[in-house]
Amino acid sequence: MRTIRDIDLNGKRVLMRVDFNVPMDDDGRIIDDTKMTAAIPTLNYVLEHGARLVLMSHLGRPKAKPDPAFSLGPVAVRLRELLKRDVLMADDCIGPAVEAMAASLGPGQVMMLENVRFHAGEEKNDPEFSRQLAKMGDVFVNDAFGSAHRAHSSTVGVADYLPAYAGFLLETEVKMLRQVLEYPQAPRMAILGGAKVKDKLGLIRNLLSRFDILLVAGGIGNTFLAARGRNIGQSLHEPEFLKECSDILDIAARKHKHILMPVDAVVADKISADAESRIVDIDQIPDNLMIADIGPKTVTGFAVAIGKAKTIIWNGPVGVYEYPQFAHGTDAIAKAIASSEAVSVIGGGDSAAAIQKLGLEEDITHISTGGGATLEFLEGIELPGVKVCERSEELV
């Protein structure tokens, strides 16, 4: 990839795509600014090298029309605090007034465009909308790994009109994910939790071809347990994918790969804060109860396996993590990974939240900001927002 190190930034207007799609409360206050702080090194580098910076991002799903609830105004306010410099906020992301505002920026000045998803052209990757966005800069920098799997105007389309470069965050994400996929040190382990097998079948197949051990739990694990003929009571699972899971288990056996599943579980009559729960072996789940977390025997077995691994990818909680009484398994997985000597990559979402809740960030090699982009990359799918930074030599 071409990165911002490969260009003389002095005096240039840099049109940068960032992923500032941060969670907010009902009063418009930012709940978690992790995605913003992750982009600060790239922003500072550009500004310190004498460039003028125009930022674009989406926020939420505003249905292709302006909606005050999805304005990036609060993001601009928070960004001023993080950068410790003024951030101008535009009323729109295209148009003569916005172009004039971008043209008037001086070296070291920062401008935030309004939500690109206020226009239908963004998600359609409309060439005309892309061309209008491209008027805001001399070069395009993509630092939004979290949106790199979307072929939208602000992630891909503008690269038809401007030379494209990767920012530090995008570069780091790609470097780390490629390292664990293409050059993993054995034993290689993937830990997969979360609710739905459907969303991760491609990922599971790709990882199974590259890794030695898969730990499956949560709703995904339930479907695999059912595919192996276990009675899982009322547990969340996807019966329509039992054959696919059974096929994966057969492939693993033929290739001498190991798929580890829970041997005991915390079961409950319902998923709620006041649910009554108990621990049972995996072959003794009552018909009227459901799996809510992995049990202590599983925690011990998984921790031993994690301790032997040299490369670990983790995506998805292993229990109903939202409720403290069912979060013990996920917390134990987080602690085991943090205590291991493995190169560890956390695939965002609830897994990252578990690491952060326990204050274990410094003990993890890389926590991805990607979400869906991370999963698609690990599945082996080419990300359009990454590809444009690899083909940009055509426009230089």
N, C-alpha and C positions, 0 to 999 in steps of 0.2 A: 504493500500500500504506500501511496504517497502521503506524507504527513506534513504538518505545519512546519516541521524542521527543514523541509525541502523548498521553502519559498522565502523570498525577501519580503517581509510584511510591512516594512517601513512605508508609511503614507498610503497604504492600500485600504480600501473598504472591504472588510471581511464579513460576508454574509454567512452566519453560522447557525446551523440547526442544532438545537439543544433539546434535551428531554426534560422539560420542566413541568411535566404532567404530574404534579404533586397532589397528595390528598389534602382536602380542606374540610373544615367543619361547616355547619350551616350558616355561620356568620362570616364566612370567607377568610378565616384564619388558617394558615398553613399548619397542618398537623405534623408533617414529617418532611424536612427539606434535604434529605439524603441525596436525592438526585441532583439538587442544585449544588450542594457542596462538592459532589463528585466532579462537576464540570469546572470548578474554580481554577484549577491549575492551567487548563487550556485557555480560559478567559484571560487570566493574568499574563500568560506568555504572549498572547496576541497583543494585549495592551502595552506591555513593557517593550515590545518591539516596534512601537510607533504606529500601530494600525488603528483604524476607526472600526468600531464593532457594531454590527447590526444583528440582533438575535431574533430567531423565530422558533416557535414551539407550538404544540397544540396543548389543550387542557380539556379533558373530559370528552363528552360526545354532544356537542351543541346542535347537531342536526343541520349543519350547513347554513346556519344563519346566525346573526349576532344575538348573543344572550348574555346579559350582565352577570349571570351566575357562573359563567365560564370565562370571564375576562381575566387576562394575565396581569391586570393592574396590581393585585396583591403580590404577585410574584416579583414584579419590578420593584416594589417597595422592599421586599425581603432581600432582593439581589443588591440593592443599594447598601444594605447593612453588611452583606457578605463581602462585597468588593471594596467597601469603604470609599465609594465614589458615586457621583450622580449617575442615575440611569433614566434616560428620557423614555417616556411611554407614548407610543403612537396610538392614534384612534382606530387605525386599521392596519392591514399588512400590505396593501397595494394601493395604487392611486397617486395622482399628481402631488397631493399634499404630503403624503408619506415619502414619496421620492425626493421632494424638496428638503424634507427634514433629514433624510439620510445623506443627501448631498452636502448639507451644511455642517455635518459632524467634523470636528477637528481631531487630530491625533490624540488617542487615549480616551476619547469619548465613547459612551455606550448608549445604544438605543434598543428598546424592546418593541418588536412588532406585536400587534394584537393577534389573538388566536387564529392560526391559519385555517382551522376548521370552521371558521365563520363563513367560509366560501366553499361552495360545492366542488370547485375545481381542484381543491387540495386532495381529497381522497380519490378523485378520478384521475389524478396525475394529468390534468388538462394542460396541454402545451402552452396555451395562451396565459393561463394563470401562472405557470412556471416561468414564462418569459417576463411577466410583470414582477414576480418576486425577484428574479435575477437582476432587475434594474437597480436593486438596493445595494449591490456589491460588485467588487472587481474579481473576487475569488470566492469560492464556496468551501466552507469547512463543515464537515459532518462530525459532530461529537455526540450524536443521539443514538447510542447503541440500542436503547430501549425501543426505538422506532425503526431500526435498520431493517426489520423484516417487512416493512410496509413500502410498497412502491408508490409513494405519494409525491406530489409536486415538491414539497419542502425537503424530502429525503433523497429523491432521485431526479425529478424533473428539472430542477435548476441546474443540474450537472450537464444538461444538454446545451446550456448557454454560458456556463462558467467553468473554469478548471476546478476540479474537486480534490480536496485533501482531507485526511482524517485528523481529528483532534486526539489529544492524549487519552481521553477516556475510551473512545472507540478503538484506538490502537491497543490499549491495555486489555480490553475485553477480548478482542480477537486473538491477541497473542496468548493469553492465558487459556482460552477455550481450545485453541489449536494445540497448545502444549499438552493438555490432558487428553485430547482426542487422538493426536497423531504421534506423540512421543511420550506416552505414559510409562512410568516406571512400575514394574510388577512387584507384588500383586496389585491389580487394578480393580477398584470397587466402585459401583454406582449404587446409591441409596435412593429409592424412588417411593415417595408417598403421595398423599393427596387423594382426591376423591375418585377421579375418572381414569380408567384404563384407556378409554376412547381417545383421549387427548394425547396419550403418550405411547401408543402402540409403535409408531415409527421410531420414536426415541428408544424404546426398549429394544427393538430389533437392531438398531444401529449400535447401541452400547453393548449388546450381547455379542456382536461380531468383533468388538475391540477389547472388551473388558473380561476379567476372569470371574468376578463375583457380582451378582445383583442381589441387594436386599430389597424386598418389596413388603410394604405394610400399608396401613390406612385403607381407604376404599379400594385402591389398586390391589393391595395384598389380599383383601377379602375375595375379589374376583378370582385371583390365582388360587386361593385356598378352595373355593368352590369348584374350580376347574380340576383340582386334584381330588375331588370327591368328598371334601370335608363338609359337614353340616355347619353352616355359619348363622343359623337362626334367622333373625330379622335384620341382619347386618346389611349396611349399604353395599351394593355391588351391582355389576352390569351383566345380567344373564345372557344378553345378546352377544357378549364377547367371550363367552366361555371357551368356544372352539379355538379362537385366536390365542387365548392364554394357554390352552392345552397344547397347541402347536408349538408355542414358544418354549414350554417346558420340555417337549420332546426334542426340539432343536438343541436346547441347552444340554440335555443328557447325551445326545450324540456327539456334541463338540466338547464334552467333558468340562462344561462351564457349570458354575454353582449358582442356583437361585435359592436364596435363604428366605424363609417365610416364618411368621410368628409360630411359636410352639405353645404359648399361652397368651391370654388376653384379659383385659379389663372389660367386663360386660355390664350392660345396664338395661333397664326397662325402657328408657327414653334418653334422648340427648338434651340435657338441660342442667342448669346449675344445681338443682335439687334432686337429681336422679340418684337412685340407690344403685350402687355398683359393687361388684365383687370380682375376684380373680379366679379364672378357671383354665384348665388345660384346653388346648385348641380343639381336641376331639370330644370335649364335654360341654359344648355350648348349648344351653337350653333353647328349645324352639322359639320361645317367646322373648328372648333377649337378643341384644345386638352388641357387636364389638365396638368399643369406644376408644381403646388404646391398646398398645402392646403390654404384655405382662412382664413381671420381674425376671422370669427365666429367659424370655426373649431379649430383654434389655442386656442381661449378662452375656448371652451368646453373641448378640450383635456387637457389643462393646469389644469382646475378644477378637472378633473378625476385623473390626475397624482398627484395632491396635496393631494388626499384622499387615495392613494395607500400606502401600507406598504412594498410591494415587487414589483420591476419593472425589467423586462428584455426588452432591446431595441436592435433591429437589423434592420438596413436599413433606409436610408433617406426617408422622406415623400414627397419629390419633386425632381426636376432635380437639385440636389445639386451642380453640377459642375458649374452652372451659378449663380452668386451672386443674380440676380434678382429673382431667383426661390429657393433660399436657406433660405428664411425667416422662412418658416414653420419648417424646420429641426433645424435651430438655436433656434427657440422658444421651440421646444421639448427638446433640450439639456438643455436650461436654466431652464425649468420647472422641469426636473428630478433632476438637480443639486440643485434646491431650495427645493426639497421635503425632507421629513424625512425618505423616504423609503430606504430599502436595495436595491441598484441599481447595475445591472450588464449590461455592454455594450458589445455587441457581436462583437466588432472589425469592421474593414473596414471603410466605410464612417461615421458610427455612432461615432466611436472612433475619427475619424478625426474632426468631428464637435465639440466634447468635447474639443479636444486639441486646435483647432483653437480659441476657446473662452476662453481658459485657465481655464477650469472647472474641470481638472483632480482630484484636491483635494476634490471636492464635490461629487465624484462618489465612491461607495464602491469598485467596481472592473471593470477594463477595460480589457477584454480578448484579448490575443494575437492570438487566435485560428483560426478565419475565419471558414473554412469548418469543422474543428474539433469541434469548439464550437457549430455549428448548428447541427452536428450529435449527439453530447452529449445531447443537449437539446431535440433532437428528440427521445432520448431513445436508441440510437444505442451504443453498446459496442465498445469502441475504442481499437484496438489491441495494440497500444503503451502504454496504461494504463494497460491493462490486464497483460502484461508481468511483470509489477512491482508488480502485485498481486499474481502471481504464482511462483515467483522467489525462494521461500523457497526450492523447489525441487532440486535446483542446489547448495545450500549453504552447 
